[in-house]
Amino acid sequence: MFDRYTEGARRAVVRAGILALDAGRPALDADLILLGVAEVRPFSLPSFTASAADVRERVDVPDPGSLLATLGIDLAEVHRRTRAGTEEPGRWTLRRSRVRPLRVTLYGPLGQIPLAMHARKVIEVAQWRPGPITGERLLWGLLADYANGVGRILGDAGVNLPDLVREAGIPTRRAA
């Protein structure tokens, strides 16, 4: 499924998967895809004013680094030594199960993680139109479903959603 993704969009999804695996989550959800998009910034949209720190403080991602720091362990150094090359998008795949077609899983050198319902919808919406899947298309997928909470997170972070939707070229009405 990653064959149509641009390098930046692929990096954002991989980063979200790594965050989910590190947090011990049972599935990758839309909030972590938003955090991955905020960290990687696979687009140049001036109206996307939320920083990765803004999004991170609104997403439930524990910080194991602070706990390990009290023990004198530098988590960043551990990651540098043990994870060399594991964040390369080319080493990760996104696949739909042949047996269970609604199951989409992200596979990589750090493990595998299924996509939760809202994250799967992000991917489906981003892939809906032909052509490359860009960061803007991921953003469209994130904002297509109000129930996933991404609009609230971005609004709380100070993003003007109507401006972002207009600038990203996200359709606001269904074509007949």
Buried (B, 14 or more C-beta within 10 A) or exposed (E): BBEBBBEBBBBBBBBBBBBBBBBEBEBBBBBBBBBBBBBBBBBEBEBBBBBBEBBBEBBEBEEEEEEBEEEEEEBEEEBEEEEEEBBEBEEBBBEBEEEEEEEBBBBBEBEEBBBBEBBBBBBBBBBEEEEEBBBBBBBBBBBBBEEBBBBEBBEBBEBBBEBBBEBBEBEEEEEE
